[in-house]
Amino acid sequence: MADDVAHGGSGAARGSSAPAAAGVDGVRGPLSRRVATTLLASRESWTRRMFELAGQLRRASPEPVYDLSLGNPSLEPPSAWREAVLRLLTDEPSGMHRYMTNAGFPEVRAFVAAREARRYGVAFEPNDITMSVGAAGALNVLAQATLDPGDEVVVPAPYFSEYEAYCATVGAILVPVATGPEFGLDVAAIDRAIGPRTRWLLLNSPNNPTGAIYREDELDALAVVLAERSRDLPRPILVVEDAPYRDLVYAGDAVPSMLSRYPDTVFVTSHSKDLGLAGERIGYLAISPRAAGRDLLARAVSYCTRVLGFVNAPALMQRVLPLLLANEARVDVSVYARNCRRMAGALRELGFEVPEPKAGFFLFPRLPARLRDESGGDVALTERLVEARTVVVPGVAFGTPGYLRLSLAVDEAAVDGAIAAFVRTC
Ligand SMILES: Cc1ncc(COP(=O)(O)O)c(C=O)c1O
């Protein structure tokens, strides 16, 4: 499932409470120390716990449960999806289901390269594109290809909690950096967080969990800082742009990118959310043609796709993309927009601070002072909401106490039920 459903724990984060690897030695049984540290010794995944709790509530009583814990897309793929798959299956080219080049079908990579080149004004070539098993597959392949143990990955917080596990898998260390007003980038704080071990700056815009879209002026300032700081490092800092929500924008806001601003950028996306195909696992990464070692990077990413056992992204899903994307098919984002706006309005009336939702299907409201100051803060409120059969994730799970994360990828009845529960509980 998408988002953080299968996420049994977190990995290393600089300043996190994850115990040292030695702490798992007595209990790790057949596991490698690295996996045992993630699975057994790190702080428990809140999202996982809340998702399971929702299941328990459902089993215990037939009363409805309003589960806003997970970011599993609730919208079905657009009708063009079914038509495209049927067309492919009724007129199958021979060899369609065989192995291929690890990076993907050449014609699909050419399609993606041309489409992204038009969108970002960057001269991508097919060799810059590697098709992946979702955005998660792309991020892990890239981590394997470019991060060494002890390398640091700077990330604006709050952030998608899976990043901790992805870093832990290669022994890298996540370095969260506070964001500014309305979760915008604090470029000075990023500058301060960069050190001799910094290897990646990981940006996720539109953001999970906050919905923030990083602005042009923020990215311009960031590009200046990165160019300057990279001069002192043996290898330039790699910007990794993770953008699976870029086509779930409500009101036509642009989603600016570092691709046109900073040469050492790798762009990652997937169609898990905008086409509602999370279970089909299709995404890709695009290496900036201006990145240092561009060709070597492409070779390494292709190699890592192979040796991590993905071998290649799903063949049928690759073939379907040009058919779907030529007409810019996507899910009806107005449904997510309506849910988020209704919930944001209701929460504001109760005193929560909620930036105007712009994209995706998450809200990250700040508790009113009276609830923040209460013993237990976001965790206590989460527990009270559970009693009202409404399941959310406390901000502490994202390194940001005093907030809640709500996934509005749900039906209207769940939005109604959850609003009523908030009114009763707050
Ligand atoms: C910010 C972010 N990055 C990556 C992913 C992984 O997406 P995919 O399902 O395409 O692997 C998610 C999924 O929830 C996400 O929210």
The ligand as a MOL file (V3000), in Angstrom:
LIG
                    3D

  0  0  0     0  0            999 V3000
M  V30 BEGIN CTAB
M  V30 COUNTS 16 16 0 0 0
M  V30 BEGIN ATOM
M  V30 1 C 6.3490 11.9240 -0.3840 0
M  V30 2 C 6.2320 10.5390 -0.8970 0
M  V30 3 N 7.2550 10.0250 -1.5820 0
M  V30 4 C 7.2160 8.7790 -2.0690 0
M  V30 5 C 6.1170 7.9820 -1.8770 0
M  V30 6 C 6.1100 6.6060 -2.4390 0
M  V30 7 O 5.2720 6.5860 -3.5330 0
M  V30 8 P 5.1190 5.2950 -4.4780 0
M  V30 9 O 3.8540 4.6370 -4.0890 0
M  V30 10 O 5.0710 5.8390 -5.8520 0
M  V30 11 O 6.3060 4.4450 -4.2530 0
M  V30 12 C 5.0190 8.4820 -1.1530 0
M  V30 13 C 3.8470 7.6330 -0.8880 0
M  V30 14 O 3.0160 7.8920 -0.0690 0
M  V30 15 C 5.0730 9.7980 -0.6480 0
M  V30 16 O 4.0770 10.3200 0.0450 0
M  V30 END ATOM
M  V30 BEGIN BOND
M  V30 1 1 1 2
M  V30 2 1 2 3
M  V30 3 2 2 15
M  V30 4 2 3 4
M  V30 5 1 4 5
M  V30 6 1 5 6
M  V30 7 2 5 12
M  V30 8 1 6 7
M  V30 9 1 7 8
M  V30 10 2 8 9
M  V30 11 1 8 10
M  V30 12 1 8 11
M  V30 13 1 12 13
M  V30 14 1 12 15
M  V30 15 2 13 14
M  V30 16 1 15 16
M  V30 END BOND
M  V30 END CTAB
M  END
